[in-house]
Amino acid sequence: MDWKQFEKVSKAMGDQNRLRILEAISKKKGVLECAAIVQKLDLAQPSISHHIKTLVEAGLIEPEKSGRNYTYILNTELLDKYIKKLKTIAG
């Protein structure tokens, strides 16, 4: 993972609501429908859409469309790379 990608992921995870989205997806074995995310968070739909867009752009989650519904998949490979990069900083 290069520093530019590390920065993008760090910024995406720098928000409590986005961390809650990642946690919700993680608790469902890495796959969660958009409607379930809306139910779990006490936020307006536009706010959730904004946070999801940020997470997708950072590569932390991957959208999968089925008809009119979206499912989001946690990118565990990217998270593993991020953790390894953090460990290099920590020493």
PyMOL commands that set and color helices and strands:
alter all, ss='L'
color gray80, all
select helices_A, chain A and resi 3-12+16-27+34-40+45-58+76-90
alter helices_A, ss='H'
color red, helices_A
select strands_A, chain A and resi 31-33+61-66+69-74
alter strands_A, ss='S'
color yellow, strands_A
deselect
rebuild
show_as cartoon
